[in-house]
Amino acid sequence: MRNVLISGAGVAGLALAYWVRQAGYSVTVVERSNGLRPGGQAVDIRGVALDVMNRMGLGEQMRAARTRMRGMSMVDGSGNELFRSEEFALSSGRLDSDDVEILREDLTEMLYQATTDSVEFVFGDTITALDQIEHGVRVEFEHGGWRTFDFVIGADGTHSVVRRLAFGPEQDFVRHLGQYLAVFPADNFLELDNWQVWFTDQASGSGGVAYPVRGNTELRVTLGFAAEQLDYDYRDVARQKQLMTERLTGLGWEVPRLLSAMNEAPAFYFDAMAQIHMDRWTNGRVALVGDAAYCASPLSGQGTSLALVGAYVLAQELGDSFGTYESRMRPFVGLNQALATENPAGPAPEESVERAKNAISLDVPAPAEAG
């Protein structure tokens, strides 16, 4: 049986593991963390990505776990309400949409449970070297020696190790979008009831959102600030929290309490809002999927859908030349990446989102007739 190594146990890696196993391959997933990464924001599953979840048999479970927001309000840096809506939320769009907003950790747990019985998982390890040989890829692991695989897929995010080893340094592909975001959980000390509160401080370019989850017992908080590209270690959590504190200290509303909660948070995510643009996503027997290949940034609202759809299409096209994976995905990726830049001051227009989220067919195109 031909074997595939997938680097990364996030949405893209877990979905790909499922579909590659369904295609008859032996699958190994290596993940640097000691288990599935906890925390993270609520993510959106839209358009054709909903069909991917349905085809996995996870549609009903996904919908049962969706968030249940009643609406949102926007306040300024002093806590004055600027507007409110019971029809849409900035994080997810129209509240009456068929699209689904779900906590990232709930989604990855679903995908993991769908694969754990048939896929080998290696947690607490990472790839350190790739050597493409005649009939496969020889892979060196930080803790586990060498193994050889027929194919290696990088599903390891914006800071992809596989991309660096097989395609080149990160700076060759990243486009900074001028913002930084942090995401973390906190107790629901704001006593929000299925209601989002966004805040903005136009003078500093800072802002964020707090919304309740887990039956209103917990908050998920996103804080952000505008800045040119900063030099920091993306694994240095203490420094990242310091950067966020330095940028947001002095703001009003509940920001001081949110910053205090951030410093005590058991899970924490921080990164630049950036996109990955590459001329190719495959190199011999190595390929990239999800954020590693075409990160659209959280500003697009489509990163999770790109990961799910990309995993499905790549599994269909898995082979010595990866078939038409790139030609099928590129128009879809282009439209979804554009959502993050089309309207820098706010969310993309609804018509742009509708067009982008459905801009691909999940069915393999029929070969063109000769003549």
C-alpha positions in Angstrom: 0.0 0.0 0.0 1.4 3.4 -0.9 1.9 5.7 2.0 1.5 9.4 2.6 3.0 11.7 5.3 1.0 14.7 6.3 2.6 17.4 8.4 0.1 19.2 10.6 -2.9 18.1 12.5 -5.0 21.2 11.9 -8.2 21.4 9.8 -6.3 20.9 6.5 -4.2 18.1 7.7 -7.0 16.2 9.4 -9.4 16.6 6.5 -6.7 15.5 4.1 -5.9 12.5 6.2 -9.5 11.4 6.0 -9.8 11.7 2.3 -6.4 10.2 1.5 -7.2 7.2 3.6 -10.6 6.9 1.8 -8.6 6.8 -1.4 -6.8 3.7 -0.2 -3.4 5.1 1.0 -1.7 4.4 4.3 -1.6 7.7 6.2 0.7 9.1 8.9 0.2 12.6 10.4 3.0 14.3 12.3 2.2 17.2 14.6 4.7 19.3 16.5 2.3 19.8 19.4 1.7 17.0 21.9 -1.9 16.7 20.9 -4.6 18.7 19.0 -4.0 22.4 19.5 -6.7 23.8 21.9 -8.4 27.2 21.8 -8.7 29.3 18.7 -11.5 31.4 17.4 -14.9 30.5 15.9 -14.3 29.7 12.2 -16.7 29.7 9.3 -17.6 26.8 7.0 -19.3 28.1 3.9 -20.5 27.2 0.4 -18.8 24.1 -1.1 -16.9 23.5 2.2 -20.3 22.5 3.7 -20.6 19.9 1.0 -17.2 18.5 2.0 -18.3 18.1 5.6 -21.6 16.5 4.4 -19.6 14.0 2.3 -17.5 13.1 5.4 -20.8 12.3 7.2 -20.1 15.2 9.7 -22.7 17.6 8.5 -25.3 16.9 11.2 -22.6 16.9 14.0 -21.2 20.2 12.6 -24.5 21.9 12.6 -25.3 20.8 16.2 -22.1 22.3 17.4 -22.4 25.7 15.6 -22.4 29.0 17.5 -25.8 30.5 18.3 -25.3 34.3 18.2 -28.4 36.5 18.5 -26.6 39.5 17.1 -23.8 42.0 17.8 -22.9 45.5 18.8 -20.0 47.8 18.1 -18.6 50.2 20.7 -15.9 52.8 20.5 -12.8 53.0 22.6 -14.8 54.6 25.4 -17.5 52.0 25.4 -20.1 54.1 23.6 -22.3 52.0 21.3 -22.0 52.9 17.7 -24.5 50.4 16.2 -26.0 47.0 16.8 -27.6 44.3 14.6 -29.7 41.3 15.1 -29.4 40.3 11.4 -25.6 39.8 11.0 -22.4 39.5 12.8 -19.1 40.8 11.5 -17.4 37.4 12.3 -19.9 35.2 10.4 -22.2 37.3 8.1 -25.9 36.9 8.1 -27.3 35.0 11.1 -30.0 33.4 8.9 -27.4 31.9 6.5 -26.9 28.2 5.9 -23.2 28.8 6.5 -21.9 27.5 9.8 -19.8 29.2 12.5 -18.1 26.7 14.8 -15.2 26.7 17.3 -12.0 25.6 15.6 -11.2 23.1 18.4 -14.7 21.5 18.0 -14.1 21.1 14.3 -10.6 19.6 14.7 -11.9 17.2 17.3 -14.6 16.0 14.9 -12.1 15.5 12.1 -9.7 13.7 14.4 -12.4 11.3 15.6 -13.2 10.6 12.0 -9.6 9.6 11.3 -8.1 8.3 14.5 -9.0 4.6 14.0 -7.4 4.4 10.5 -4.5 6.9 10.6 -1.2 6.9 12.4 -0.7 10.0 14.5 2.8 11.1 15.7 2.4 13.9 18.1 5.3 15.9 19.6 7.6 15.6 16.6 8.3 17.5 13.4 10.1 17.1 10.0 13.7 18.3 9.9 14.8 17.2 6.4 13.3 16.0 3.1 15.2 14.1 0.4 13.3 13.2 -2.8 14.6 9.9 -4.1 13.6 7.9 -7.2 10.4 6.4 -5.8 9.5 8.5 -2.8 10.6 11.0 -0.2 13.0 10.2 2.6 12.0 12.1 5.7 14.0 12.9 8.8 12.2 13.6 12.0 13.4 15.6 15.0 12.8 12.7 17.4 12.1 9.6 15.2 15.0 9.0 12.8 14.3 8.5 9.0 11.3 7.1 7.2 10.4 6.9 3.5 7.0 7.9 2.1 5.5 7.9 -1.4 4.2 11.5 -0.9 4.7 14.2 1.7 2.0 16.9 2.1 2.6 20.1 4.1 -0.6 21.1 6.0 1.4 22.9 8.6 0.1 26.4 8.4 1.5 29.8 7.5 4.9 29.0 9.0 5.1 25.7 7.2 8.2 23.6 7.7 7.5 21.5 4.6 7.2 24.7 2.5 10.6 25.9 3.8 12.3 22.6 3.1 10.8 21.9 -0.3 10.1 25.4 -1.8 12.2 28.0 0.0 12.2 30.5 2.9 8.9 31.9 4.2 9.8 35.5 3.3 9.7 34.6 -0.4 5.9 33.9 -0.1 4.4 36.0 2.7 2.5 39.2 2.1 1.9 41.2 5.3 -1.6 42.8 5.6 -0.7 45.4 8.2 -2.4 43.9 11.3 -1.7 41.5 14.2 -4.3 39.5 16.0 -4.4 37.5 19.3 -7.1 35.0 20.2 -7.6 33.5 23.7 -10.3 32.1 26.0 -11.6 33.8 29.2 -14.3 33.4 31.7 -17.5 35.2 30.7 -17.0 38.1 33.1 -18.9 40.4 30.6 -22.0 38.2 31.1 -22.7 38.1 27.4 -25.7 36.0 26.3 -25.1 34.7 22.7 -24.1 38.3 21.8 -20.9 39.6 20.3 -19.4 43.0 21.3 -16.9 44.5 19.0 -14.8 47.5 19.9 -12.7 49.9 17.8 -10.3 52.7 18.5 -9.7 54.5 15.2 -6.9 56.7 16.5 -4.7 53.7 17.3 -6.0 51.2 14.7 -6.7 48.8 17.5 -9.8 46.8 18.2 -11.3 43.4 18.8 -14.3 41.3 19.7 -15.6 39.2 22.6 -18.3 36.6 22.3 -19.6 33.8 24.5 -19.3 30.1 23.8 -19.9 26.8 25.7 -23.4 27.8 26.7 -22.3 31.4 27.6 -19.9 30.1 30.3 -16.7 31.2 28.4 -15.6 34.0 26.2 -13.5 33.8 23.1 -11.6 37.1 22.7 -9.8 38.5 19.6 -7.6 41.6 20.1 -5.8 43.3 17.3 -3.7 46.3 16.3 -2.4 47.8 13.1 1.4 47.7 12.5 4.0 47.2 9.8 5.8 43.9 9.9 7.3 43.3 13.4 10.4 41.2 14.2 9.5 38.6 16.8 9.7 34.8 17.4 6.3 33.3 16.5 6.8 30.7 19.2 7.6 33.2 22.0 4.2 33.5 23.7 5.5 35.8 26.5 6.8 38.3 24.0 3.6 38.1 21.9 1.5 38.9 25.0 3.9 41.8 25.8 3.4 43.2 22.3 -0.4 43.1 22.6 -0.2 44.7 26.1 2.1 47.5 24.8 -0.2 48.3 21.9 -3.6 48.2 23.7 -2.7 49.7 27.1 -4.6 52.9 27.7 -7.7 52.0 25.7 -11.1 52.2 27.4 -14.2 50.0 27.5 -13.3 46.6 29.0 -9.8 46.4 27.4 -7.9 46.5 30.7 -9.8 43.4 32.0 -9.4 41.7 28.6 -5.7 42.2 28.7 -5.5 40.9 32.3 -7.5 37.8 31.1 -5.1 37.4 28.2 -2.1 37.2 30.5 -3.7 34.4 32.4 -5.2 32.5 29.4 -4.3 28.8 29.2 -4.4 28.9 25.4 -3.1 31.8 23.2 -2.7 32.4 19.5 -0.9 35.4 18.0 0.2 36.1 14.5 0.4 38.7 11.7 -2.5 38.9 9.3 -0.7 37.8 6.2 -1.3 35.8 3.0 0.8 33.2 1.3 1.2 33.6 -2.5 3.1 30.9 -4.4 3.7 30.2 -8.1 3.3 26.4 -7.4 2.1 24.2 -4.6 3.7 21.0 -5.7 7.3 20.0 -6.1 7.9 16.4 -7.2 6.3 14.2 -4.6 5.8 17.0 -2.1 2.7 19.3 -2.1 1.1 21.9 0.1 -2.5 22.5 1.2 -4.4 25.0 3.3 -2.6 27.9 4.9 0.8 26.4 4.0 0.0 26.9 0.4 -2.5 29.7 0.1 -3.3 31.3 3.5 -6.0 33.9 3.0 -5.7 35.2 6.6 -8.5 35.4 9.1 -9.5 38.7 7.5 -11.0 36.7 4.6 -13.2 34.6 6.8 -12.5 31.7 4.4 -9.3 30.0 5.7 -11.2 27.0 7.1 -13.3 26.6 3.9 -10.1 26.8 1.8 -8.5 24.1 4.0 -11.5 21.7 3.7 -11.9 22.1 0.0 -8.2 22.0 -0.7 -7.9 18.8 1.2 -10.7 17.2 -0.7 -9.4 18.3 -4.1 -5.8 17.3 -3.4 -6.9 13.8 -2.2 -8.8 13.4 -5.5 -5.7 14.4 -7.5 -3.1 12.6 -5.5 -0.6 10.9 -7.8 2.9 11.3 -9.3 2.1 14.7 -10.7 -0.9 15.7 -8.4 -3.1 15.9 -11.5 -5.1 19.1 -11.9 -5.0 20.1 -8.2 -3.4 23.4 -8.9 -5.5 24.4 -11.9 -8.7 23.5 -10.1 -7.9 25.3 -6.9 -6.2 28.5 -8.2 -9.4 30.4 -9.3 -11.1 29.4 -6.0 -8.1 30.5 -4.0 -7.8 33.8 -5.8 -11.4 34.9 -5.2 -11.2 33.9 -1.5 -7.9 35.6 -0.9 -9.3 38.8 -2.4 -12.0 38.9 0.3 -9.3 40.0 2.8 -8.1 43.0 0.7 -11.2 44.1 -1.2 -12.5 46.2 1.6 -9.6 47.0 4.1 -11.9 49.0 6.3 -14.3 46.2 7.0 -15.8 42.9 5.8 -16.0 42.1 2.1 -19.3 42.8 0.4 -21.9 40.0 0.7 -22.0 39.4 -3.0 -18.2 38.9 -3.1 -18.4 36.3 -0.3 -21.3 34.4 -2.1 -19.3 34.3 -5.3 -16.1 33.2 -3.7 -17.4 30.5 -1.4 -19.0 28.5 -4.3 -16.4 29.1 -7.0 -15.3 25.5 -7.5 -16.8 22.1 -8.2 -16.0 19.2 -6.0 -16.5 16.7 -8.8 -13.4 15.8 -10.9 -13.8 17.5 -14.4 -14.4 15.1 -17.3 -11.5 14.8 -19.7 -11.8 17.0 -22.8 -12.9 15.1 -25.9 -10.2 14.8 -28.6 -10.7 16.8 -31.8 
